Structure formats: C-alpha cells, structure tokens
Amino acid sequence: MKIATWNINGVKARIDNLTQWLKDSDPDIVCLQEIKTVDEGFPRLEIEALGYHVETHGQKGFNGVAILSKSSPSEVNRGLPGDPLDEQSRFLEAVFTLPDTRILRVCCLYLPNGNPVDTEKYPYKLAWMERLRAFAAERLAYEEMLVLAGDYNVIPEPHDCFDPKVWENDALFLPQTREAFRRLENLGLTDAVRATTDATQFYSFWDYQAGAWPKNNGIRIDHLLLSPEAADRMTSAAIEKHVRAWGKPSDHVPVVAYFDFAA
C-alpha cells in the first residue's frame, strides 16, 4: 500500500496536476492540505472518476484538508480534539478496515505556520502541537497501525533545510517548535523519511520566491509519522520532487511511504 501526503496549495488551481499525479503515482491513500475550498467546492467528480473515495474538511479561501482513498473508510472524524472554539479546518481522520479486519488509521493534518512569532499565531501553533501530542498518545494506546501525515510546518533538524541561519528566527525552526515535534516523536512515532535515509538536501518545500527551486533552497516540513505497528510494515519512503518542476506547481511536493500490510 502506498500512502502519500501533499500540500496542494489550492486544489482548484492544481486539479490538473493532482489528477495527473494520481494517474502516474497511483497512491492508495492521499492526504491533501490547503485545499482552500469549502466541502461543496471540492472537485470531487474529477477525483472520483479516477476511482478514489473523497472525504473533506474544507474552509473558504484557506486551510482545508482532504483524504482520497481507493477504498471507503469505515469511520471519519473531522477536527482535532482539545479546543471546541477552534474553527480552522486543519485535521481529518479516516479509519480503514483491512481485509484481515485489522485497523489502519490515517490522519491528515495541516499544522499552523506560526508566523509572525510575536503575534497570537505562534502560541496557537504550540497549543495545536500539544493537542496533537495528546491525540496521538490516545490513539497509540489502541496499538493499531496509525499514520499521521501532513504539512507539519516544522523543520525537525538543521540538515532538513538548506541554511539553518536563514530559518533560526522562524516559527518553523524555533527551539520550542522543534522540542514540541520531538515530544510528539518521543511517544513512539517514527519519521518515515528519516527511517530510510539520512541524506541532506532532501526537501519537500521550495518557496516561489528568489529562485528557491532551481537553487534547491528547500526545507523538509511535510512528514509521515508512524505508530510502531505501521513502522514495522513500512518498506520504503520517498519524496516525489519532480512534481515541483511541473507547470503551475504547488510549492510543496508529495511525500510517500510504502507498506506491506499483508506481513
């Protein structure tokens, strides 16, 4: 099984790229972030025509997440628990029952950016990360296969960006952000990409500005974190960076992991 995460940066603007990538890459489950549309506006007909079931948690103009899957989930939950006043559409959970009746939980998340750090946006980011940690701890207690996939807006380590000095005062790389990410990992979660490679210059995002893509001035902020039960069945992971060179690209590219759930 192939599970992917991709910040699409506006699904309506990238629908041609998305459908082409679905045909080429053939993922089984896809987590999309920043769909930037209400549920009713999502171009589901184009996706369903390719054989995918569509679940969305949309929002007008910004944010919004979606899960595309070749099989229908048995359960869907919208919104990250822990703050009933949070109206931003950033979290979607889908539960799949595998043929042998085992459970696979896939969560699509779009973690807050947090900039500017001297505004309310950074405390919101840290609070959201703590809510995510509490949620993950609860789900890990089920001892099921769990995949937390999405745009984390976190650069975990210095080698996950082209120049740490450029990012040292950014919400994506501040010590408090990275510490919160480590607390999440320390629950027993595995970073799919870093479990397979220690390579540098291995990025998932390149800004549209200052020639970042041709210069390879990127950062790695899109992650799949796996429960022990899922990590045991992962066979490989990759970043499909060629998509960034397509016309009208997102500034992010798909990150994928492969699993042998028959094992």
Protein Blocks (a to p, Z undefined) as FASTA:
>chain_A
ZZddddeepaklmmmmmmmmmmmnopabdcdehklpafklpcfklmmmnopacdddddeh
iaciddddfbdcfbdcehjehiaklmbdfbdcdddddfkopacddddddddfkiafkbmk
lmmmmmmmmmmmmmmmmmmmnopacddeddehpafbfklpfblklmmmgfklgmklmmmm
mmmmmnopacfklmmoccehiafbdcfehhlmmnopacdfbdcdddfklmmmpcbdcddf
klmmpghiafbdcddddddfkZZ
